[in-house]
Amino acid sequence: MIILIAFFSLIGLIIIHEFGHFILAKRFGVKVEEFGIFLPPRLIGKKIGETIYSLNLLPFGAFVKLYGEVD
């Protein structure tokens, strides 16, 4: 049980961290192509403005894809 709590706590911290990247990119005018919770492949996604907000399959964190980033 402790391992599951630690795992989900770490995931939550990663999501908050990536959300910080997202907010700062928006504030400084950097185009954000995608903000994803968990890692691809994408399960669902919704495009609002220029950004795709997605929920992905692999529950190991989050990511922010900025304009001009190469995979």
QUIHU-V863638 format. One record per helix or strand of 2 or more residues. SS is the DSSP state (helix for helix, strand for strand). FROM is the first residue (numbers start at 1). TO is the last residue. Records with the same first field share a line. If there is no record, write none. Layout:
SS=FROM-TO + FROM-TO
This chain:
helix=2-27
strand=32-48 + 51-66
